[in-house]
Amino acid sequence: MGRPPQIQGAGTVPDLAAQEGEADLPPVAQAYLEHVRVQKRLAERSCTLYALDLARLCAMAGEAGHELLALQPAHIRRFVAQMHSRGRSPRGIALILSGWRGFFTWAAQQSLVPSNPVQGVRGPKAPKPLPKALGVDDAVQLAGFSRPDADPWIEARDAAMTELLYSCGLRVGELVGLDLAPDQDTQRQGRGWIDLQSADAHVQGKGGKRRIVPVGVAAQQALARWLDLRERGLAQAAAAAARLEPALFIGRRGERLGAQSVWARLRQRGQQAGLSAGVHPHVLRHSFASHLLQSSGDLRAVQELLGHASISTTQIYTRLDFQHLAQVYESAHPRARKK
């Protein structure tokens, strides 16, 4: 219900402004804010956003001559149309509606309103952006990049992560959740593992859905190099921790590598490889899907490899593929080029 918790400390000036303006809200709105602050224990930033949403709702209701608790779905739809006409983004409207929906859900639970007037109201649809993928040449350049002068331990680990992301189309959470081998806790805790002998990655994706993805030859070789060095070159305490840590990818202290570290390492590797486009784990997942679809045309197979529950999610890559073909056509066909 409502907004997800936000990071505390962000937006200090709006926070103070919201706290000063909270006293101007009607008592029922103040009671709801007290509820989310005390009972739901949301972060201060989330409470600030709720207060701003309610202040906006009260202002729009006042301008229209309506009491807050007397609002109907038609009024909410009119407010949505007004916000959209004033240039607010579909995503911004969706977040505001989420805040309003949470307030009226609470109000209905307190028997203050007969029903939630926001429940059936949806904001305008946002255009679905195309996923960003590397070109084939750039992806191969990144996967094959190496730095002879770099720390061999770091280089082997980062190369293995890059190859595995591009070879298997893994999400970053799936990558950092990989273990060296399955044990009694692996599946129970939603982790996966690599079976190099069978050249398979066993991963658990969204919704607890498990899948098996083939690991390409280049990724197998990179993983073998990393596994050979995984516990070497570490301080004694870190090496001991690494032997006890089931994670495939670890940091210098022997602990499981986190998603943020993977993002940072991959971004740096993309820059070192000379790629102009920003590189992050999901870019390699998109590249995996796009390049596989270009070569095979098998949408169902790509869906299974990505672990998508619905094929409509995978179909966005057909748009990306068509965009690529259109660019090739426009640059190569003699009757398509602008004079």
N, C-alpha and C positions, 0 to 999 in steps of 0.2 A: 504494500500500500504506500503510495506516495513516492517521494524521491529516495534513491539509495543514499546511505550515509556518505557524507563528503569529508574531505581531509580538513581537520581542524587547523585554524590559523590562516586559511586562505581568505582574501578579501576583507582585511581588517576594517577599512573605512566603511564599506557597506554594512558590516556587522554592527558597528557602533550606531550608524544611522538607523538601522532596523530596530535596535534596542531602544533608541530614543523615541521612535515612532510607534512602538508597540503599544504604548499607553493610549494612543489615539484610536486603536482598534476597538470594536464593540466587545463587551465582556465575554460573549460566547467564543469569539476568535481568540481572546487572551486565554480562556480556559483550555482551548484546544492546544495552543502553543505550550501551555504548562504541561498538558498531557504528553505531548511528544518529547518534551524536555525531561520530565521526571519519570513517567511510566515507560515510555519507549526508549529513553536514554540515548536519543540521537545526538550526534556531534553538534557542537555549537553552530558550525557552518550550515548544517542541514536545517537547524531551527531558524537560522537567519533567512534562508531561502523560503521556508514555509511562511515566515512573517511577511516577507516581501510579496509572495503570491497572494496571501490573504489581504494585504493592503491594496493590491491591484484589484482584486475582486470586489472589495468594499467600495473602492473609488468608482469602478464601472457600474456597480449596482446603484450607487448614489446618483451618478449622472443620469441613469435611466429611470430614477424615481422608484426603486424597489428596495424592500428590506432584504437583508442578507439571507435570512432563513426562508424567505418567500420566493426565492429564485426558482424558475422552472427550466427544463431542458431548452426551450425556445430562447430563453434569455442567455443561457450559456453559449448556445450556437451563435447568437448575435455577437456576443463578446469575442468569440473566436474569429468571426469574420472581421470584426473591427481591428483586432490585433494583427491579422494577416494583411489587411489593407494598409496598415501603418508600417508594414515592412518587417514584422517579426518573423523569424524563420520557423518553418514547420517543426523543427526539433525544439526550439524554444517554446513554442505553443504547447507541444506535447508535454514538456516538463511542467509548465504552468498548470495544465489540465490535471496532471498527476497530483500536484499539490492540492488543487481544489477538490479532486476526487477523494483524497485522504481526509480532508476536513469534513466533507458531507457524509462520508462513511461513518466517521466518529459521531457526527451529529445524529445520524439515523440510529446508531446504537444507543444514544442517550435519549431517544424518542423526541428529539427536537424538530425533526422533519419526518414526513411520512415515507420518503424515498430519497435516493441520491440523484439529484438532477444532472450530475455530470456523468453518471454511469454509462449511458449509451452514446455520449458525445465523443467524437474523435476529431483530432486536428487535421489540417490539410496534409496530404501525402507529400513527403519529401522525395525528390528525384533520387533514385538509387544510383550512387556513383559506381563507375566501373572499377573493379579491383586493379591495383597497380601491380604490373608484372614487369620483370626485366625481359629484354629481348634475348633470344637464344644465345647470341654471341656474348652479351654481357654476363649472362648466367654462367656460361662455360668459363669465361674469364675470371669470374669471382670464385667459382668452385675450384679452378685449377691454380689460383693464386697461391704463392708461397714466398716467405721471406727467409732467405738463408741466414741472415744476420740476427733473426729473432730468437728468443728463448725457445729451444726445441720443445720443451714441455707445453708451453702456451700455444706454440704454433701447431703442434700435433692435435691438441684438444680443439682449438678453434677450427682447424681444417676439417676435423671429423664432424663437428657440429654443423658446419656449413654444408658439407657433402650430404649429411643425413637429412637436413632440412629440405634440400633441393631434391634429393633422391627419393624421399618418401612423402613429401608434402605434409610434414607434421606441423601441428600447432606448437607454439613455444611451450605451453604447459605440458603437452605430451612428450616433448623432448626432455625437459628437465625432470619429468616423472619416470624416465627410463631407468631400470636397474640393470646391474650386470647379469643377473640371472633371477628367475622367479623363486620366491620362497613363500612361506606361509602367510606373510604380511603383504606381499606384493599386490595380489588381486584384491584383498580385503581393503587395502588403503587406496585403491584406484590407480595403481602404478602399472607400468609396462616393463618390457625387457627386450633385449636384442638376442636373437638366436643366430650367431654368425655361421654355425654349421649348416643351418637350413637357409641362411641369407634372408631372414624374416625379422621384421619389427612387430612386436605385439604391443599394441597401445590401447589405452582407454580414453575415448573422446568425450564429447559433450553428452550429457544424459546418461553417463555410465555405459555408453555403447562401446563394445570392444571390437577391434578389427585387426587383421594381419596384413601388413604391407611389405612387399618385396624390397629388399635392400640391394641397390645396384652395385656393380663390381667396384667402381671407384670409391663408393662409400664404404664398402667392405674393407678395402685396402687402407683407407684413412682410419677406420675404426681399429684395425689390427695394429697400426702404428701407434695410435693413442693408447691402446690397452697395454702395449709393450712398455710404455713410459709412464703409465698412470700413477704408479706408486714410487717411481724413481725421482730423484732430484728434489725431494721434499725434505723438510726438516724432520727429525726423528719422531717428534710428537705428531706432526701432520701425516707422516707415512703410516703411523700406527692408527690414526683416525681414519685414513683412507682405506686401510684394510678392513675396518669394521663397517665402513659406510657402503651400503649396497648400491648407491647411485652410480650410473655410468659416467656422468660428467660431474667433476668436483672442482672446487677452488683450491687455492694454495694451502689452505689450512686443513684440507681433507674433507670439507663439508660439501653437501650437495649444492651444485650451482643453482642460483635463482634465475627467474625469468628476466629480471632487470639486467643482470650481468650478461646474459646472452644477447639482449638487445644492444647493450653498449659495445660488446665485443664485435658483433656483426656490423654495427654501424661503422666502427673504426676500420674493420677489415674491408668494407666496401670503399671507404675513402682511400685506404692504402692501395687497393687494387685499381684505383683510378676511375671508378664509376661516378658519373655525374649525378645519377639518381640516388636518393637515399635508400639504404638497404636495411631491412629489418626482417625478423622471422616470417611475418605473414607475406611479405613480398616474395620470399622464396616459395612459400606455399602456393601463392597465386601463380608464380612462374612454373612450378611443377605442373599445376592443373592445366594452365594455358598451353604449355609446350606439348604435354601429353595428348591433349585434345586436338591440337593442330596436326599431330603425327598420326593419331589413330582414328579420330572422329567418333570414338566410342564413349558417349556421354554416360552410359550406365556404369561402365568400368571406372571412369573418373569419379563418379559419385561414390562408388564403393571404396575406392582408394582414399578419398578425402574424408569419408565417414559422415557424409551428409545424410540426414534423415529424409529429406525431400529432394527430388531431382530438380525442383524449381530453383533451389539454391545453387545447384551446379550449373544451371542453364545460363547464368550470368557470364560464364566463360565463353559461351558461343557468341555473345555480343562482343567480347574482347577479341575473339578470334576473327570475327567479321571486321572489326575496326582495323586490325592488323592487315587483313587482306585488302581493305579499302585503301589503306596508306600505300601498300605495295603497288596497287593498281594506279593510284594517282601519280606516283613517282615514276612508274615504269612505262605505262601505256602511252604511245605517241599521241593519241587523240584525247587523253585525259589531262595532259599537262597544260598549265596556263601559259599563254604566250606573253 
